[in-house]
Amino acid sequence: MVHEAGADQNTAKNDSNRGGEIRMRLDIKPLSVNQVWRGRRFKTDKYKKYERDILTILPRIEIPDGFLEIRLTFGFSSKASDFDNPVKPFVDCLQKKYDFNDNRIKRAVIDVIHVVKGKEFIDFEIKRAV
């Protein structure tokens, strides 16, 4: 596969095997969420409340030094919820509470579980990356 964008050439290399696993490398620079939107974004009242609630209920802990690995499990009551939508807002709350830069996170595992309405949750684990 070759995609041309101006003079740049971006390619995809398929390293998949026959066991149902798909593994590819796309030779293209990843796009940051900061580059997705034009203009300034403003926090909604709902996000401000979410942030206050998260910062209030998070316990005081020490974040390990060095690079980090994070595991997030989101319990959603809506089957239509996208797995990645809550990641950035929650990680931003973690870095605000625990005073670390999320660029130290070098590995993330994200799980989604369907739960009944009213039983939504977030589980997280942070550890030193190996």
LINWOCOR-V285322 format. One record per backbone hydrogen bond with DSSP energy under -1.0 kcal/mol. CO is the residue of the C=O (numbers start at 1). NH is the residue of the N-H. E is the energy in kcal/mol with one decimal. If there is no record, write none. Layout:
co-><CO/CO>
nh-><NH/NH>
e-><E/E>
This chain:
co-><1/3/5/8/10/11/13/23/25/26/32/33/44/45/46/47/48/49/50/51/52/53/54/67/68/68/69/70/71/72/73/74/75/76/78/84/86/87/88/89/90/91/92/93/94/95/101/102/104/107/109/111/113/116/121/123/125/127>
nh-><12/10/8/5/3/27/25/15/13/28/35/36/48/49/50/51/52/53/54/55/56/57/58/129/106/107/127/109/125/111/123/113/121/115/81/87/90/91/92/93/94/95/96/97/98/100/104/105/68/70/72/74/76/119/75/73/71/69>
e-><-1.2/-2.0/-1.6/-1.6/-2.2/-3.6/-2.0/-2.5/-2.8/-2.2/-1.9/-1.1/-2.4/-2.2/-2.3/-3.1/-2.3/-2.9/-3.0/-2.8/-1.8/-2.2/-2.1/-2.5/-2.9/-1.1/-2.5/-2.3/-1.9/-2.9/-2.8/-2.7/-1.1/-2.9/-1.4/-1.0/-1.8/-3.0/-2.6/-1.5/-2.3/-2.6/-1.8/-2.7/-2.9/-1.1/-2.0/-1.3/-3.2/-2.4/-3.0/-2.5/-2.3/-2.2/-2.9/-2.5/-2.5/-3.0>
